[in-house]
C-alpha cells in the first residue's frame, strides 16, 4: 500500500522539525570579538572569531555542529515537503519528498560514518536519533520496505522524540 504523506506531520509543540537542539541558553553561533581600536578607527571593524566558552556555541562551530545544522535543514525541508504533499498529493510533490528522504538518509549515514562528527555528550542518543531518521527515510522510499501511513506516522514520532537530545 502506498503511504500518504499527510500522515507524517511535525509535532504541534515544535514549530520546526529541526532534529537536534542545543541548550536553550545558547547565543548566536557567530560570536566575534573586535578590539577597541578597530571599533573606532574604521567604519568596517575587523572581526576575529573566538573560541566560545558556551558549549552549545562551541558545538555549533565544530564540524559536527555544522553537520548537525545541515541535517536539521534537511529534516526541515523533508517535513515541509511532506506537508505540501499532504495538501496537494501530486506525483511531482510525492517525488520531491522521496528525494528529500534520500538526502536526510544520506546525511545521517555520513555523520554516523565519521566519528569526529558525533558529539561527545549523549553520543549514543544522537546515534539513535540519526538511525531513527534513516528508518523514516527508508519507509518513504519505493520498494519492499515502503511504509504504510501508520508506519510512517509511528516512525516519524519515534525520530522526533529521539531528537530531543542535548549534545553540549
N, CA and C atoms as an extended XYZ file, in Angstrom:
504
Properties=species:S:1:pos:R:3:atomname:S:1:resname:S:1:resid:I:1 pbc="F F F"
N         0.844       -1.182        0.000 N   UNK     1
C         0.000        0.000        0.000 CA  UNK     1
C         0.886        1.240        0.000 C   UNK     1
N         0.556        2.227       -0.794 N   UNK     2
C         1.330        3.463       -0.862 CA  UNK     2
C         0.929        4.364        0.296 C   UNK     2
N         1.915        4.860        1.060 N   UNK     3
C         1.570        5.695        2.203 CA  UNK     3
C         1.172        7.096        1.755 C   UNK     3
N         0.391        7.720        2.565 N   UNK     4
C         0.033        9.115        2.327 CA  UNK     4
C         0.920        9.991        3.182 C   UNK     4
N         1.503       11.002        2.589 N   UNK     5
C         2.388       11.892        3.341 CA  UNK     5
C         1.613       12.700        4.365 C   UNK     5
N         0.296       12.776        4.223 N   UNK     6
C        -0.473       13.563        5.184 CA  UNK     6
C        -0.389       12.961        6.576 C   UNK     6
N         0.020       11.722        6.682 N   UNK     7
C         0.132       11.094        7.982 CA  UNK     7
C         1.388       11.531        8.721 C   UNK     7
N         2.328       12.108        8.010 N   UNK     8
C         3.588       12.491        8.631 CA  UNK     8
C         3.580       13.983        8.859 C   UNK     8
N         3.536       14.365       10.117 N   UNK     9
C         3.498       15.775       10.473 CA  UNK     9
C         4.484       16.023       11.603 C   UNK     9
N         4.920       17.264       11.712 N   UNK    10
C         5.770       17.610       12.838 CA  UNK    10
C         4.879       17.852       14.039 C   UNK    10
N         5.462       17.756       15.208 N   UNK    11
C         4.735       17.959       16.447 CA  UNK    11
C         4.222       19.392       16.541 C   UNK    11
N         3.019       19.596       17.057 N   UNK    12
C         2.498       20.946       17.244 CA  UNK    12
C         3.323       21.701       18.280 C   UNK    12
N         3.942       20.970       19.194 N   UNK    13
C         4.756       21.617       20.214 CA  UNK    13
C         6.036       22.180       19.632 C   UNK    13
N         6.414       21.716       18.471 N   UNK    14
C         7.647       22.169       17.840 CA  UNK    14
C         7.333       22.734       16.470 C   UNK    14
N         7.433       24.071       16.294 N   UNK    15
C         7.105       24.640       15.001 CA  UNK    15
C         8.094       24.241       13.919 C   UNK    15
N         9.263       23.808       14.303 N   UNK    16
C        10.285       23.397       13.342 CA  UNK    16
C        10.546       21.922       13.526 C   UNK    16
N        10.898       21.258       12.462 N   UNK    17
C        11.208       19.844       12.554 CA  UNK    17
C        12.688       19.616       12.833 C   UNK    17
N        13.422       20.666       13.174 N   UNK    18
C        14.854       20.519       13.411 CA  UNK    18
C        15.109       19.350       14.334 C   UNK    18
N        16.058       18.546       13.960 N   UNK    19
C        16.253       17.280       14.619 CA  UNK    19
C        16.899       17.368       15.984 C   UNK    19
N        17.892       18.173       16.156 N   UNK    20
C        18.620       18.195       17.412 CA  UNK    20
C        18.651       19.602       17.950 C   UNK    20
N        18.532       19.724       19.240 N   UNK    21
C        18.518       21.024       19.859 CA  UNK    21
C        19.758       21.174       20.738 C   UNK    21
N        20.224       22.401       20.822 N   UNK    22
C        21.278       22.699       21.779 CA  UNK    22
C        20.610       23.358       22.963 C   UNK    22
N        21.349       23.652       24.005 N   UNK    23
C        20.736       24.192       25.214 CA  UNK    23
C        20.013       25.498       24.920 C   UNK    23
N        18.985       25.807       25.719 N   UNK    24
C        18.154       26.983       25.495 CA  UNK    24
C        18.946       28.277       25.646 C   UNK    24
N        19.983       28.257       26.419 N   UNK    25
C        20.730       29.479       26.694 CA  UNK    25
C        21.775       29.784       25.637 C   UNK    25
N        21.823       29.017       24.562 N   UNK    26
C        22.896       29.227       23.591 CA  UNK    26
C        22.686       30.505       22.798 C   UNK    26
N        23.724       31.357       22.745 N   UNK    27
C        23.637       32.554       21.925 CA  UNK    27
C        23.913       32.212       20.477 C   UNK    27
N        23.947       33.219       19.654 N   UNK    28
C        24.231       33.018       18.240 CA  UNK    28
C        25.577       32.344       18.048 C   UNK    28
N        25.654       31.490       17.027 N   UNK    29
C        26.897       30.777       16.757 CA  UNK    29
C        27.940       31.675       16.119 C   UNK    29
N        27.619       32.927       15.870 N   UNK    30
C        28.578       33.807       15.219 CA  UNK    30
C        29.235       34.753       16.222 C   UNK    30
N        29.793       34.199       17.275 N   UNK    31
C        30.469       35.008       18.281 CA  UNK    31
C        31.735       35.601       17.676 C   UNK    31
N        31.852       36.935       17.744 N   UNK    32
C        33.040       37.596       17.227 CA  UNK    32
C        33.566       38.563       18.263 C   UNK    32
N        34.842       38.905       18.134 N   UNK    33
C        35.492       39.813       19.061 CA  UNK    33
C        36.134       40.933       18.258 C   UNK    33
N        35.872       42.147       18.654 N   UNK    34
C        36.522       43.268       17.992 CA  UNK    34
C        37.328       44.042       19.026 C   UNK    34
N        38.464       44.566       18.615 N   UNK    35
C        39.281       45.353       19.537 CA  UNK    35
C        38.715       46.759       19.615 C   UNK    35
N        38.999       47.471       20.737 N   UNK    36
C        38.516       48.845       20.894 CA  UNK    36
C        39.062       49.725       19.787 C   UNK    36
N        40.326       49.549       19.439 N   UNK    37
C        40.937       50.382       18.409 CA  UNK    37
C        40.234       50.188       17.071 C   UNK    37
N        39.925       48.969       16.721 N   UNK    38
C        39.303       48.735       15.420 CA  UNK    38
C        37.866       49.227       15.389 C   UNK    38
N        37.181       49.284       16.525 N   UNK    39
C        35.806       49.776       16.550 CA  UNK    39
C        35.747       51.272       16.276 C   UNK    39
N        36.795       51.993       16.637 N   UNK    40
C        36.779       53.433       16.460 CA  UNK    40
C        37.603       53.880       15.263 C   UNK    40
N        38.511       53.100       14.776 N   UNK    41
C        39.420       53.513       13.718 CA  UNK    41
C        38.828       53.369       12.322 C   UNK    41
N        37.843       52.518       12.150 N   UNK    42
C        37.354       52.238       10.814 CA  UNK    42
C        35.854       52.024       10.850 C   UNK    42
N        35.160       52.461        9.788 N   UNK    43
C        33.723       52.177        9.751 CA  UNK    43
C        33.446       50.687        9.550 C   UNK    43
N        34.448       49.894        9.158 N   UNK    44
C        34.310       48.457        8.972 CA  UNK    44
C        35.213       47.750        9.967 C   UNK    44
N        34.719       47.495       11.185 N   UNK    45
C        35.592       46.882       12.194 CA  UNK    45
C        36.054       45.501       11.761 C   UNK    45
N        37.274       45.200       12.106 N   UNK    46
C        37.780       43.863       11.801 CA  UNK    46
C        37.251       42.906       12.857 C   UNK    46
N        36.869       41.748       12.407 N   UNK    47
C        36.336       40.753       13.338 CA  UNK    47
C        37.225       39.531       13.312 C   UNK    47
N        37.391       38.959       14.475 N   UNK    48
C        38.179       37.751       14.610 CA  UNK    48
C        37.348       36.744       15.380 C   UNK    48
N        37.043       35.580       14.814 N   UNK    49
C        36.288       34.579       15.561 CA  UNK    49
C        37.069       34.152       16.796 C   UNK    49
N        36.353       33.930       17.859 N   UNK    50
C        36.973       33.473       19.090 CA  UNK    50
C        36.395       32.126       19.476 C   UNK    50
N        37.162       31.396       20.241 N   UNK    51
C        36.652       30.131       20.770 CA  UNK    51
C        35.606       30.476       21.818 C   UNK    51
N        34.468       29.868       21.728 N   UNK    52
C        33.377       30.182       22.632 CA  UNK    52
C        33.479       29.387       23.921 C   UNK    52
N        33.148       30.067       25.019 N   UNK    53
C        33.112       29.387       26.308 CA  UNK    53
C        31.793       28.629       26.472 C   UNK    53
N        30.785       28.991       25.697 N   UNK    54
C        29.488       28.325       25.772 CA  UNK    54
C        29.569       27.009       25.007 C   UNK    54
N        29.342       25.878       25.668 N   UNK    55
C        29.461       24.585       24.983 CA  UNK    55
C        28.516       24.429       23.799 C   UNK    55
N        27.354       25.058       23.848 N   UNK    56
C        26.414       24.962       22.727 CA  UNK    56
C        26.975       25.642       21.495 C   UNK    56
N        27.562       26.812       21.690 N   UNK    57
C        28.133       27.537       20.561 CA  UNK    57
C        29.375       26.810       20.066 C   UNK    57
N        30.184       26.310       21.000 N   UNK    58
C        31.381       25.560       20.603 CA  UNK    58
C        30.984       24.361       19.743 C   UNK    58
N        29.902       23.668       20.124 N   UNK    59
C        29.430       22.527       19.334 CA  UNK    59
C        28.999       22.991       17.944 C   UNK    59
N        28.205       24.060       17.879 N   UNK    60
C        27.714       24.530       16.582 CA  UNK    60
C        28.844       25.015       15.679 C   UNK    60
N        29.923       25.520       16.264 N   UNK    61
C        31.071       25.972       15.479 CA  UNK    61
C        31.936       24.813       14.993 C   UNK    61
N        31.776       23.644       15.577 N   UNK    62
C        32.590       22.484       15.202 CA  UNK    62
C        32.081       21.861       13.901 C   UNK    62
N        32.891       20.985       13.329 N   UNK    63
C        32.473       20.271       12.113 CA  UNK    63
C        31.211       19.453       12.379 C   UNK    63
N        31.124       18.822       13.549 N   UNK    64
C        29.925       18.053       13.900 CA  UNK    64
C        28.702       18.940       14.044 C   UNK    64
N        28.892       20.115       14.635 N   UNK    65
C        27.784       21.055       14.773 CA  UNK    65
C        27.300       21.550       13.427 C   UNK    65
N        28.243       21.794       12.508 N   UNK    66
C        27.870       22.229       11.168 CA  UNK    66
C        27.144       21.111       10.419 C   UNK    66
N        27.574       19.868       10.625 N   UNK    67
C        26.866       18.731       10.022 CA  UNK    67
C        25.463       18.634       10.602 C   UNK    67
N        25.325       18.930       11.906 N   UNK    68
C        24.012       18.917       12.550 CA  UNK    68
C        23.114       19.982       11.938 C   UNK    68
N        23.651       21.175       11.704 N   UNK    69
C        22.860       22.248       11.099 CA  UNK    69
C        22.364       21.811        9.718 C   UNK    69
N        23.241       21.215        8.929 N   UNK    70
C        22.852       20.722        7.607 CA  UNK    70
C        21.766       19.658        7.745 C   UNK    70
N        21.953       18.730        8.683 N   UNK    71
C        20.961       17.675        8.902 CA  UNK    71
C        19.619       18.289        9.310 C   UNK    71
N        19.644       19.248       10.240 N   UNK    72
C        18.398       19.896       10.668 CA  UNK    72
C        17.694       20.554        9.488 C   UNK    72
N        18.471       21.230        8.638 N   UNK    73
C        17.883       21.863        7.454 CA  UNK    73
C        17.244       20.816        6.541 C   UNK    73
N        17.921       19.678        6.375 N   UNK    74
C        17.387       18.603        5.539 CA  UNK    74
C        16.082       18.057        6.112 C   UNK    74
N        16.032       17.884        7.436 N   UNK    75
C        14.813       17.381        8.076 CA  UNK    75
C        13.691       18.412        7.941 C   UNK    75
N        14.014       19.703        8.126 N   UNK    76
C        13.002       20.747        7.942 CA  UNK    76
C        12.443       20.740        6.525 C   UNK    76
N        13.325       20.590        5.545 N   UNK    77
C        12.892       20.553        4.144 CA  UNK    77
C        11.972       19.357        3.907 C   UNK    77
N        12.363       18.195        4.425 N   UNK    78
C        11.532       16.997        4.280 CA  UNK    78
C        10.169       17.212        4.923 C   UNK    78
N        10.144       17.762        6.135 N   UNK    79
C         8.870       17.997        6.820 CA  UNK    79
C         7.984       18.952        6.024 C   UNK    79
N         8.579       20.003        5.488 N   UNK    80
C         7.804       20.957        4.692 CA  UNK    80
C         7.258       20.333        3.423 C   UNK    80
N         8.083       19.531        2.776 N   UNK    81
C         7.628       18.892        1.538 CA  UNK    81
C         6.577       17.825        1.798 C   UNK    81
N         6.657       17.165        2.941 N   UNK    82
C         5.603       16.201        3.298 CA  UNK    82
C         4.293       16.942        3.567 C   UNK    82
N         4.385       18.094        4.221 N   UNK    83
C         3.179       18.885        4.473 CA  UNK    83
C         2.577       19.373        3.145 C   UNK    83
N         3.430       19.807        2.232 N   UNK    84
C         2.952       20.244        0.918 CA  UNK    84
C         2.258       19.101        0.196 C   UNK    84
N         2.881       17.928        0.201 N   UNK    85
C         2.311       16.770       -0.488 CA  UNK    85
C         0.991       16.350        0.148 C   UNK    85
N         0.864       16.522        1.448 N   UNK    86
C        -0.393       16.133        2.107 CA  UNK    86
C        -1.545       17.052        1.687 C   UNK    86
N        -1.228       18.305        1.326 N   UNK    87
C        -2.247       19.250        0.882 CA  UNK    87
C        -2.506       19.164       -0.617 C   UNK    87
N        -1.493       18.715       -1.352 N   UNK    88
C        -1.603       18.623       -2.807 CA  UNK    88
C        -0.887       17.354       -3.264 C   UNK    88
N        -1.574       16.216       -3.162 N   UNK    89
C        -0.925       14.920       -3.431 CA  UNK    89
C        -0.708       14.641       -4.925 C   UNK    89
N         0.222       15.384       -5.494 N   UNK    90
C         0.553       15.183       -6.898 CA  UNK    90
C         1.764       14.263       -7.008 C   UNK    90
N         1.967       13.724       -8.174 N   UNK    91
C         3.136       12.872       -8.415 CA  UNK    91
C         4.408       13.683       -8.196 C   UNK    91
N         4.423       14.911       -8.679 N   UNK    92
C         5.620       15.754       -8.525 CA  UNK    92
C         5.941       15.986       -7.056 C   UNK    92
N         4.938       16.318       -6.243 N   UNK    93
C         5.173       16.541       -4.817 CA  UNK    93
C         5.623       15.257       -4.127 C   UNK    93
N         5.075       14.141       -4.547 N   UNK    94
C         5.457       12.848       -3.990 CA  UNK    94
C         6.931       12.556       -4.299 C   UNK    94
N         7.344       12.810       -5.521 N   UNK    95
C         8.737       12.572       -5.908 CA  UNK    95
C         9.690       13.489       -5.156 C   UNK    95
N         9.244       14.698       -4.855 N   UNK    96
C        10.084       15.644       -4.111 CA  UNK    96
C        10.355       15.111       -2.711 C   UNK    96
N         9.321       14.651       -1.983 N   UNK    97
C         9.597       14.179       -0.628 CA  UNK    97
C        10.393       12.882       -0.632 C   UNK    97
N        10.228       12.052       -1.649 N   UNK    98
C        11.072       10.851       -1.725 CA  UNK    98
C        12.541       11.243       -1.880 C   UNK    98
N        12.803       12.244       -2.717 N   UNK    99
C        14.187       12.722       -2.902 CA  UNK    99
C        14.717       13.336       -1.604 C   UNK    99
N        13.883       14.105       -0.924 N   UNK   100
C        14.299       14.707        0.351 CA  UNK   100
C        14.621       13.635        1.385 C   UNK   100
N        13.847       12.568        1.391 N   UNK   101
C        14.105       11.474        2.334 CA  UNK   101
C        15.471       10.845        2.053 C   UNK   101
N        15.820       10.723        0.788 N   UNK   102
C        17.152       10.180        0.450 CA  UNK   102
C        18.262       11.111        0.928 C   UNK   102
N        18.045       12.414        0.863 N   UNK   103
C        19.034       13.381        1.352 CA  UNK   103
C        19.193       13.246        2.866 C   UNK   103
N        18.075       13.165        3.590 N   UNK   104
C        18.123       13.000        5.048 CA  UNK   104
C        18.868       11.716        5.402 C   UNK   104
N        18.530       10.644        4.728 N   UNK   105
C        19.194        9.360        4.989 CA  UNK   105
C        20.701        9.468        4.711 C   UNK   105
N        21.060       10.059        3.596 N   UNK   106
C        22.473       10.192        3.239 CA  UNK   106
C        23.248       11.026        4.245 C   UNK   106
N        22.663       12.129        4.688 N   UNK   107
C        23.341       12.986        5.668 CA  UNK   107
C        23.487       12.254        7.006 C   UNK   107
N        22.452       11.541        7.428 N   UNK   108
C        22.537       10.773        8.679 CA  UNK   108
C        23.617        9.698        8.571 C   UNK   108
N        23.667        9.011        7.446 N   UNK   109
C        24.690        7.968        7.255 CA  UNK   109
C        26.089        8.571        7.219 C   UNK   109
N        26.229        9.759        6.614 N   UNK   110
C        27.532       10.424        6.547 CA  UNK   110
C        28.022       10.792        7.948 C   UNK   110
N        27.138       11.303        8.777 N   UNK   111
C        27.513       11.672       10.142 CA  UNK   111
C        27.879       10.425       10.935 C   UNK   111
N        27.071        9.378       10.823 N   UNK   112
C        27.348        8.132       11.555 CA  UNK   112
C        28.684        7.505       11.145 C   UNK   112
N        29.065        7.651        9.885 N   UNK   113
C        30.287        7.029        9.375 CA  UNK   113
C        31.548        7.810        9.746 C   UNK   113
N        31.403        9.015       10.258 N   UNK   114
C        32.555        9.868       10.567 CA  UNK   114
C        32.522       10.229       12.054 C   UNK   114
N        33.108        9.399       12.930 N   UNK   115
C        33.025        9.611       14.373 CA  UNK   115
C        33.370       11.018       14.871 C   UNK   115
N        34.311       11.738       14.251 N   UNK   116
C        34.558       13.105       14.732 CA  UNK   116
C        33.350       14.037       14.575 C   UNK   116
N        32.388       13.679       13.732 N   UNK   117
C        31.183       14.497       13.574 CA  UNK   117
C        30.153       14.231       14.666 C   UNK   117
N        30.368       13.200       15.453 N   UNK   118
C        29.433       12.860       16.525 CA  UNK   118
C        29.794       13.623       17.794 C   UNK   118
N        28.790       14.058       18.535 N   UNK   119
C        29.090       14.776       19.775 CA  UNK   119
C        29.683       13.827       20.824 C   UNK   119
N        30.422       14.395       21.749 N   UNK   120
C        30.944       13.569       22.843 CA  UNK   120
C        29.909       13.459       23.954 C   UNK   120
N        29.005       14.423       24.027 N   UNK   121
C        27.931       14.401       25.021 CA  UNK   121
C        26.719       13.714       24.392 C   UNK   121
N        26.180       12.730       25.056 N   UNK   122
C        24.994       11.995       24.587 CA  UNK   122
C        25.176       11.385       23.198 C   UNK   122
N        26.356       10.855       22.946 N   UNK   123
C        26.674       10.273       21.637 CA  UNK   123
C        25.707        9.152       21.262 C   UNK   123
N        25.415        8.268       22.197 N   UNK   124
C        24.527        7.132       21.893 CA  UNK   124
C        23.125        7.619       21.524 C   UNK   124
N        22.618        8.609       22.237 N   UNK   125
C        21.301        9.160       21.914 CA  UNK   125
C        21.281        9.825       20.555 C   UNK   125
N        22.368       10.503       20.213 N   UNK   126
C        22.492       11.166       18.920 CA  UNK   126
C        22.532       10.132       17.802 C   UNK   126
N        23.301        9.061       17.999 N   UNK   127
C        23.359        7.989       17.006 CA  UNK   127
C        21.993        7.338       16.828 C   UNK   127
N        21.277        7.135       17.936 N   UNK   128
C        19.937        6.536       17.855 CA  UNK   128
C        18.999        7.431       17.054 C   UNK   128
N        19.073        8.743       17.305 N   UNK   129
C        18.230        9.682       16.574 CA  UNK   129
C        18.526        9.613       15.075 C   UNK   129
N        19.802        9.592       14.702 N   UNK   130
C        20.158        9.514       13.282 CA  UNK   130
C        19.621        8.219       12.671 C   UNK   130
N        19.760        7.116       13.391 N   UNK   131
C        19.238        5.836       12.891 CA  UNK   131
C        17.720        5.860       12.771 C   UNK   131
N        17.049        6.541       13.683 N   UNK   132
C        15.588        6.658       13.598 CA  UNK   132
C        15.165        7.423       12.349 C   UNK   132
N        15.914        8.460       12.001 N   UNK   133
C        15.583        9.195       10.773 CA  UNK   133
C        15.913        8.377        9.530 C   UNK   133
N        16.898        7.501        9.609 N   UNK   134
C        17.176        6.589        8.492 CA  UNK   134
C        15.985        5.654        8.286 C   UNK   134
N        15.397        5.175        9.388 N   UNK   135
C        14.201        4.320        9.292 CA  UNK   135
C        13.076        5.085        8.589 C   UNK   135
N        12.857        6.346        8.992 N   UNK   136
C        11.815        7.160        8.349 CA  UNK   136
C        12.093        7.281        6.856 C   UNK   136
N        13.331        7.615        6.523 N   UNK   137
C        13.687        7.793        5.112 CA  UNK   137
C        13.463        6.510        4.321 C   UNK   137
N        13.792        5.381        4.907 N   UNK   138
C        13.586        4.102        4.217 CA  UNK   138
C        12.107        3.823        3.986 C   UNK   138
N        11.264        4.173        4.950 N   UNK   139
C         9.829        3.962        4.800 CA  UNK   139
C         9.239        4.830        3.691 C   UNK   139
N         9.907        5.946        3.386 N   UNK   140
C         9.395        6.874        2.375 CA  UNK   140
C         9.910        6.573        0.974 C   UNK   140
N        10.641        5.472        0.818 N   UNK   141
C        11.193        5.091       -0.482 CA  UNK   141
C        10.396        3.947       -1.090 C   UNK   141
N        10.197        3.971       -2.394 N   UNK   142
C         9.514        2.856       -3.051 CA  UNK   142
C        10.308        1.572       -2.871 C   UNK   142
N         9.611        0.490       -2.808 N   UNK   143
C        10.270       -0.799       -2.667 CA  UNK   143
C         9.611       -1.632       -1.592 C   UNK   143
N        10.235       -2.747       -1.234 N   UNK   144
C         9.616       -3.671       -0.296 CA  UNK   144
C         9.452       -3.102        1.113 C   UNK   144
N        10.243       -2.104        1.489 N   UNK   145
C        10.136       -1.526        2.835 CA  UNK   145
C         9.273       -0.272        2.871 C   UNK   145
N         8.579        0.009        1.766 N   UNK   146
C         7.743        1.205        1.699 CA  UNK   146
C         6.706        1.137        2.801 C   UNK   146
N         6.582        2.196        3.562 N   UNK   147
C         5.717        2.167        4.736 CA  UNK   147
C         4.280        2.511        4.463 C   UNK   147
N         3.441        2.019        5.338 N   UNK   148
C         2.031        2.422        5.318 CA  UNK   148
C         1.934        3.749        6.063 C   UNK   148
N         0.789        4.384        5.988 N   UNK   149
C         0.586        5.650        6.689 CA  UNK   149
C         0.840        5.480        8.181 C   UNK   149
N         0.332        4.411        8.764 N   UNK   150
C         0.529        4.174       10.205 CA  UNK   150
C         2.009        3.973       10.530 C   UNK   150
N         2.726        3.237        9.698 N   UNK   151
C         4.160        3.032        9.926 CA  UNK   151
C         4.921        4.341        9.795 C   UNK   151
N         4.566        5.139        8.798 N   UNK   152
C         5.217        6.437        8.600 CA  UNK   152
C         5.027        7.325        9.826 C   UNK   152
N         3.771        7.397       10.286 N   UNK   153
C         3.451        8.210       11.460 CA  UNK   153
C         4.250        7.764       12.675 C   UNK   153
N         4.250        6.475       12.926 N   UNK   154
C         4.945        5.947       14.102 CA  UNK   154
C         6.452        6.199       14.015 C   UNK   154
N         7.042        5.975       12.854 N   UNK   155
C         8.485        6.180       12.695 CA  UNK   155
C         8.842        7.655       12.853 C   UNK   155
N         8.020        8.554       12.299 N   UNK   156
C         8.283        9.987       12.427 CA  UNK   156
C         8.226       10.400       13.903 C   UNK   156
N         7.231        9.904       14.629 N   UNK   157
C         7.104       10.240       16.055 CA  UNK   157
C         8.310        9.742       16.843 C   UNK   157
N         8.771        8.531       16.564 N   UNK   158
C         9.953        7.985       17.246 CA  UNK   158
C        11.168        8.855       16.956 C   UNK   158
N        11.371        9.213       15.701 N   UNK   159
C        12.531       10.028       15.322 CA  UNK   159
C        12.466       11.404       15.985 C   UNK   159
N        11.309       12.035       15.968 N   UNK   160
C        11.184       13.359       16.582 CA  UNK   160
C        11.376       13.282       18.092 C   UNK   160
N        10.853       12.245       18.738 N   UNK   161
C        11.082       12.095       20.179 CA  UNK   161
C        12.550       11.864       20.491 C   UNK   161
N        13.221       11.096       19.652 N   UNK   162
C        14.647       10.823       19.861 CA  UNK   162
C        15.493       12.068       19.630 C   UNK   162
N        14.959       13.029       18.884 N   UNK   163
C        15.741       14.219       18.553 CA  UNK   163
C        15.877       15.183       19.722 C   UNK   163
N        15.160       14.954       20.786 N   UNK   164
C        15.256       15.830       21.939 CA  UNK   164
C        16.449       15.402       22.804 C   UNK   164
N        17.643       15.548       22.239 N   UNK   165
C        18.871       15.125       22.907 CA  UNK   165
C        19.814       16.320       22.981 C   UNK   165
N        20.328       16.584       24.180 N   UNK   166
C        21.315       17.649       24.314 CA  UNK   166
C        22.666       17.115       23.911 C   UNK   166
N        23.371       17.881       23.088 N   UNK   167
C        24.684       17.445       22.605 CA  UNK   167
C        25.799       18.346       23.112 C   UNK   167
N        25.482       19.260       23.993 N   UNK   168
C        26.517       20.125       24.542 CA  UNK   168
C        26.269       20.372       26.018 C   UNK   168
